[in-house]
Amino acid sequence: MSTRLTILYVTMLVILRFSMNFINATYVLFLLAHGQNYLDCGLINSIFFATQFVFEIPTGIFADVFGRRNSYLLACFFRVVDPFVYAVSTTFGGFALAEVIAALGRTCENGAFTAWFKDSMIHHGFRDDDDRFLKIFAMANQAGLIAGMLATVIGAYAATLNDSFPWIFSGVAAAINFAFAFSFMKEDYRPKQHSFDWRKKISEGIATMKRSVVYSVKDEKVFFLILAGAALSFAVQGINMQSMPFYKWLLHGNLVYLGWISAAIKISVLVGSGLASYLVLKMKSERGALLLCLLGTGVFIVLSGFVPILGTSLLFFYSHEIFRGAHDPIRLDYLHKDIPSRDRATIDSCSSTSGHLAAVIGLIVSGWLADTFSIGTSWLWSGIILILAVWLLWCWQARKSRIS
């Protein structure tokens, strides 16, 4: 049964990543082509993270109380609607509406999907010996990255015909994902309920929120992940939003080459994901490995914008993506170790909220810096702030170790 569940989890993740990545190379270019500047792009994307910040914990509670399957199906529905809204929009307001819908999809998925998989595996007797979950998460991430790479290239070619085509392709793929999840996703670990009591469910939701928030603040591991996640989320927004316009400029506007450059990001993240277990082994702890990932990300963000020569900049850019690729499966596995099963999705959501707020600030600051000075300046300060955050986190951990 565990093998079947693993195949199902990986397959759904592959379809999900495939649907999400058609717009990778052209997202910001689409906004710029419709009259937005870098600050506008940052503000539009900040709406996505602000919505996540507001709804992250409520949707986590929804998943834990009403079912992770229901939450994931709702996420798939929002992911179908969002790209079609984007495809027909031409104004800031239309783009903002699409970002709100996309954020609702992400929050309904966050925590719920992983929590469903882990609790389903545990229910069927799977044991996490020798970091088996970490290896599954890394493998699933690698498969999703390959699917994302293919979608990125397809999306870039489609955009040469019509800049709304990548959005339409994304919506169609999301509809397929909804149908697949509806057909095959089950929650065997949840006790069957013969009646439905709204007041009882609301009471359960409030209790779940209280337990999860208190746990997230008091548990040193989760609190560390909250701080580290906020630092990373702030720092990467500039390079996330501005890398494709930056490399389009260096490529003299060639969209097809830009699609391949964007697709190659997936290869870098794939390499990083494959190194996750190795880094944990070498650093002798998940925290040490995560701090190394943050440090490497910060250093290479600075270097990426420092030299505006295509080959050199791409070398540094892909290096920063390798560290980000290693970070995600390490964080995911570390977070879900030894946390209460009944509140798993809500605790996952609590650990993400600070990152959403930091992303809003990072998008506005990096957009302003890019418009006022240059993209290189934006990346320089983003990387420096992340490096300083790593130093502060290391000092905090060292102090904790001395006290204990």
C-alpha positions in Angstrom: 0.0 0.0 0.0 2.8 2.4 0.8 4.2 1.9 -2.7 0.8 2.7 -4.3 0.5 5.8 -2.1 4.0 7.0 -3.1 3.2 6.5 -6.8 0.0 8.4 -6.3 1.7 11.3 -4.4 4.5 11.6 -7.0 2.0 11.5 -9.9 -0.2 14.2 -8.4 2.8 16.3 -7.7 4.1 15.9 -11.2 0.7 17.0 -12.7 0.6 19.9 -10.3 4.1 21.2 -11.1 3.4 20.7 -14.9 0.3 22.9 -14.6 2.1 25.6 -12.6 5.1 26.1 -14.8 3.8 27.0 -18.2 4.1 30.7 -17.3 7.6 30.5 -15.7 9.5 32.3 -18.4 6.8 34.8 -19.4 5.0 35.7 -16.2 6.7 39.1 -15.5 7.1 39.7 -19.3 3.4 39.4 -19.6 2.8 42.0 -16.9 5.4 44.3 -18.4 3.8 44.0 -21.9 0.5 45.1 -20.4 1.9 48.4 -19.1 3.2 47.5 -15.6 6.7 48.5 -14.3 8.9 46.5 -11.9 7.3 48.1 -8.9 3.8 47.3 -10.3 4.9 43.7 -10.8 6.1 43.6 -7.3 2.8 45.0 -6.0 0.8 42.6 -8.1 2.7 39.6 -6.8 2.7 41.0 -3.2 -1.1 40.6 -3.4 -0.6 36.9 -3.8 1.6 36.7 -0.7 -0.6 39.0 1.3 -3.6 36.8 0.6 -1.6 33.8 1.6 -0.7 35.5 4.8 -4.4 36.1 5.6 -5.7 32.7 4.6 -2.8 30.3 5.3 -3.8 29.4 8.9 -7.6 29.3 8.2 -7.1 27.0 5.2 -4.8 24.8 7.3 -7.5 24.5 9.9 -10.0 23.7 7.1 -7.7 20.9 6.0 -7.3 19.4 9.5 -11.0 19.7 10.4 -12.9 19.1 7.1 -10.4 16.9 5.4 -7.1 17.2 3.5 -8.7 15.8 0.4 -11.4 18.4 0.4 -8.8 21.1 0.9 -6.7 19.9 -2.0 -9.7 19.6 -4.4 -10.6 23.2 -3.5 -6.9 24.1 -4.3 -7.2 22.4 -7.7 -10.4 24.3 -8.5 -8.8 27.7 -7.7 -5.8 26.7 -9.9 -8.2 26.0 -12.8 -9.9 29.4 -12.5 -6.8 31.6 -11.8 -4.9 31.2 -15.2 -8.0 31.9 -17.2 -8.6 35.1 -15.3 -5.0 36.1 -16.0 -5.4 35.2 -19.7 -8.2 37.7 -20.2 -6.9 40.5 -18.0 -5.2 43.6 -19.2 -5.3 45.9 -16.1 -3.8 46.0 -12.6 -7.2 45.2 -11.1 -7.6 42.0 -13.3 -4.1 40.8 -12.4 -4.7 41.5 -8.7 -7.9 39.4 -8.8 -6.1 36.6 -10.5 -3.3 36.7 -7.8 -6.0 36.5 -5.0 -7.5 33.4 -6.6 -4.0 31.8 -7.1 -3.1 32.5 -3.5 -6.3 30.8 -2.3 -5.3 27.8 -4.4 -1.8 27.7 -2.9 -3.0 28.1 0.7 -5.6 25.2 0.3 -2.8 23.0 -1.0 0.0 24.1 1.4 0.3 21.6 4.3 -2.8 19.7 3.2 -1.2 17.7 0.4 1.9 16.7 2.4 -0.1 16.1 5.5 -2.5 13.8 3.6 0.5 11.8 2.2 2.4 11.4 5.4 -0.6 10.5 7.6 -1.8 8.1 4.9 1.6 6.4 4.8 1.8 6.2 8.6 -1.8 4.8 8.7 -0.7 1.9 6.5 2.3 1.0 8.6 5.1 2.9 6.8 8.1 3.7 9.1 10.4 6.6 8.6 13.7 4.6 9.0 16.9 6.0 7.5 15.2 9.3 6.4 12.8 7.4 4.0 10.4 10.3 3.9 13.2 12.8 3.0 14.2 10.5 0.1 10.6 10.3 -1.1 10.1 14.1 -0.9 13.4 14.6 -2.8 12.4 12.0 -5.4 9.0 13.6 -5.8 10.5 17.0 -6.1 12.9 15.9 -8.8 10.0 14.3 -10.8 8.0 17.5 -10.4 11.0 19.6 -11.6 11.4 17.6 -14.7 7.7 18.1 -15.5 8.1 21.8 -14.7 11.0 22.1 -17.0 9.0 20.6 -19.9 6.1 22.9 -19.2 8.4 26.0 -19.1 9.8 25.3 -22.5 6.3 24.6 -24.0 5.0 27.8 -22.4 7.9 29.9 -23.8 7.2 28.6 -27.3 3.5 29.1 -26.9 4.1 32.7 -25.9 5.7 33.5 -29.2 2.3 32.8 -30.8 0.2 34.6 -28.2 1.2 35.7 -24.7 -2.0 34.4 -23.2 -1.4 30.8 -24.4 0.8 29.8 -21.4 -2.0 30.7 -19.0 -4.6 28.8 -21.0 -2.3 25.7 -21.1 -1.9 26.1 -17.3 -5.6 26.1 -16.7 -6.2 23.0 -18.8 -3.5 21.1 -17.0 -4.9 22.2 -13.6 -8.3 20.8 -14.7 -6.7 17.4 -15.4 -5.1 17.5 -11.9 -8.5 18.2 -10.3 -10.0 15.2 -12.1 -7.1 12.9 -11.1 -7.2 14.0 -7.4 -11.0 13.6 -7.3 -10.7 10.0 -8.7 -7.9 8.6 -6.7 -7.2 10.6 -3.5 -8.7 8.9 -0.3 -8.4 9.6 3.4 -8.4 6.1 5.0 -6.9 7.5 8.3 -9.9 9.7 9.0 -12.7 8.2 11.1 -16.0 8.0 9.1 -18.6 10.6 10.2 -22.3 9.7 10.0 -23.5 13.2 10.9 -22.3 16.7 10.4 -22.4 19.3 13.2 -21.3 22.8 12.2 -21.0 24.0 15.8 -18.8 21.1 16.6 -16.6 21.7 13.5 -16.2 25.4 14.3 -15.2 24.5 17.9 -12.7 21.9 16.6 -11.3 24.6 14.2 -10.8 27.1 17.0 -9.1 24.5 19.2 -6.9 23.4 16.3 -5.8 27.0 15.7 -5.0 27.6 19.4 -3.0 24.4 19.7 -1.1 24.9 16.4 -0.2 28.6 17.1 1.0 27.8 20.6 3.0 24.8 19.4 4.6 26.8 16.5 5.8 29.5 18.8 7.0 27.3 21.7 8.5 24.5 19.7 12.1 25.5 18.9 12.3 23.6 15.7 9.2 25.2 14.2 10.2 28.6 15.4 13.6 28.3 13.8 11.9 27.3 10.5 9.6 30.3 10.8 12.5 32.7 11.1 14.6 31.0 8.4 11.7 30.9 6.0 11.0 34.6 6.5 14.6 35.5 5.7 14.7 33.3 2.6 11.3 34.5 1.3 12.3 38.2 1.6 15.5 37.7 -0.2 14.5 35.7 -3.2 11.6 37.9 -4.4 13.8 40.2 -6.4 15.5 37.5 -8.3 12.3 35.6 -8.7 10.5 38.6 -10.4 13.4 40.2 -12.2 15.5 37.3 -13.5 13.6 36.8 -16.8 13.5 40.5 -17.8 17.2 40.7 -16.8 18.2 37.7 -19.0 15.8 38.8 -21.8 17.9 42.1 -21.9 21.1 40.1 -22.1 19.6 37.9 -24.8 18.4 40.9 -26.8 14.8 39.8 -26.4 14.9 36.2 -27.6 11.9 34.5 -25.9 12.7 30.9 -27.0 16.3 31.1 -25.6 14.7 32.6 -22.5 12.5 29.6 -22.2 15.4 27.3 -22.2 17.2 29.4 -19.6 14.1 29.2 -17.4 13.8 25.5 -17.9 17.5 25.0 -16.9 16.5 26.4 -13.5 14.7 23.1 -12.9 17.9 21.2 -13.6 19.7 23.3 -11.0 16.9 22.7 -8.5 16.9 19.0 -9.4 20.6 18.8 -8.6 20.0 20.6 -5.3 17.2 18.3 -4.4 19.4 15.3 -5.0 22.0 16.8 -2.7 19.6 17.2 0.2 20.4 14.0 2.1 24.1 14.5 1.5 24.1 18.0 3.0 22.2 16.8 6.1 24.7 14.0 6.5 27.7 16.3 6.1 26.4 19.1 8.3 25.3 16.5 10.8 21.9 18.2 11.3 19.0 19.5 9.4 19.5 23.0 10.9 23.1 23.1 9.8 22.1 22.0 6.3 19.4 24.6 6.1 21.7 27.4 7.2 24.2 26.3 4.6 21.5 26.4 1.9 20.5 30.0 3.0 24.1 31.1 3.0 24.8 29.7 -0.5 21.6 31.2 -1.8 22.5 34.7 -0.4 26.1 34.6 -1.7 25.1 33.6 -5.3 22.2 36.1 -5.4 24.7 38.9 -4.9 27.1 37.5 -7.5 24.3 36.9 -10.1 23.6 40.6 -10.5 27.2 41.7 -9.9 28.5 40.7 -13.3 26.1 41.5 -16.3 27.8 39.0 -18.6 25.4 36.3 -19.6 27.6 33.1 -19.1 29.1 34.3 -15.8 25.8 35.6 -14.4 23.9 32.4 -15.3 26.6 30.3 -13.6 26.0 32.2 -10.3 22.2 32.2 -10.9 22.0 28.5 -11.3 24.3 28.0 -8.3 21.8 29.9 -6.1 19.0 27.7 -7.5 21.0 24.6 -6.5 21.0 25.7 -2.8 17.3 26.6 -3.0 16.6 23.2 -4.5 18.3 21.5 -1.5 16.5 23.7 1.0 12.9 22.7 0.2 13.0 18.9 0.8 15.2 19.3 3.9 12.8 21.8 5.4 9.7 19.7 4.5 11.1 16.6 6.1 12.5 18.4 9.1 9.2 20.2 9.7 7.0 17.1 9.6 9.2 15.0 11.9 7.5 14.5 15.3 4.7 17.1 15.1 1.2 16.3 16.2 -0.6 14.4 13.4 -4.0 15.9 14.0 -2.7 19.4 13.6 -0.1 18.7 11.0 -1.6 20.9 8.2 -2.2 23.8 10.5 1.3 23.7 12.0 2.7 23.6 8.4 0.5 26.7 7.6 1.7 28.5 10.7 5.3 27.9 9.7 4.6 29.5 6.3 2.8 32.7 7.4 5.9 34.7 8.3 7.4 33.9 4.9 4.3 35.3 3.1 4.6 38.6 5.0 8.3 38.8 4.4 7.6 38.1 0.7 5.2 41.1 0.5 7.9 43.4 1.9 10.6 41.8 -0.3 8.6 42.3 -3.5 7.9 46.0 -2.7 11.5 46.8 -1.7 13.1 44.8 -4.5 10.7 46.3 -7.1 11.4 49.9 -5.9 15.2 49.2 -5.9 15.0 47.8 -9.5 13.0 50.8 -10.8 15.0 53.4 -8.9 18.5 52.0 -9.4 18.9 48.7 -11.2 18.2 45.0 -11.0 21.8 44.4 -9.9 21.3 46.7 -7.0 18.1 45.0 -6.0 19.8 41.6 -6.0 22.8 42.9 -4.1 20.8 44.1 -1.1 18.6 41.0 -1.1 21.6 38.8 -0.9 23.3 40.8 1.7 20.2 40.8 4.0 20.0 37.0 3.6 23.6 36.6 4.5 23.1 38.8 7.6 20.1 36.8 8.6 22.1 33.5 8.4 24.7 35.1 10.7 22.0 36.1 13.2 20.4 32.7 13.1 23.7 31.0 13.6 24.5 33.3 16.6 21.1 32.5 18.1 21.6 28.7 17.7 25.2 29.0 19.1 23.8 30.9 22.2 21.1 28.3 22.7 23.7 25.5 22.6 25.9 27.2 25.2 22.9 27.8 27.5 21.7 24.2 27.2 
